[in-house]
Amino acid sequence: MKNKIVTIAAAVGLLAIAGCTVPAPYVSDFNGDSVDITVPLGAPVSSAYEMAAKTCNRAGKSKAELASSKPSGNYGDTEYLFLCLD
């Protein structure tokens, strides 16, 4: 019985830890000349720069330059606007 309780407690602990991951940033808008990257609370801002550069490169642009940032509709999230430049 004691072994079963320990196993259940360990499983519950692992589930709790699994729920604590930092959400990844995502592309919220892209039109070929600019890209909006939404960064959830707790995610590193540097990941927005990387994602913007990759997205702009796929459109044949050589770099992404940060133009502005603003709070998004979700609590704690920030939306970054990058311009895709040649």
Residue pairs with C-beta under 8 A, 6 or more apart in sequence:
22 40
22 42
22 43
23 40
23 42
23 43
24 40
24 43
24 47
25 37
25 38
25 39
25 40
25 43
25 47
25 48
25 51
26 37
26 38
26 51
27 35
27 36
27 37
27 38
27 51
27 55
28 36
28 37
28 38
28 72
28 79
29 35
29 36
30 36
30 55
30 59
32 59
32 84
33 83
33 84
34 67
34 81
34 82
34 83
34 84
35 52
35 55
35 56
35 64
35 81
35 82
35 84
36 79
36 80
36 81
36 82
37 48
37 51
37 52
37 55
37 79
37 80
37 82
38 72
38 74
38 77
38 78
38 79
38 80
39 45
39 47
39 48
39 77
39 78
39 79
39 80
40 74
40 76
40 77
41 75
41 76
41 77
42 76
45 78
45 80
48 80
48 82
49 64
49 66
49 82
52 64
52 66
52 80
52 82
52 84
53 63
53 64
55 64
55 84
56 62
56 63
56 64
56 82
56 84
56 85
59 84
61 84
61 85
61 86
62 85
62 86
63 84
63 85
64 82
64 83
64 84
64 85
65 82
65 83
65 85
66 80
66 81
66 82
67 81
67 82
67 83
68 80
68 81
69 78
69 79
69 80
69 81
70 78
70 79
70 81
71 77
71 78
71 79
72 78
72 79
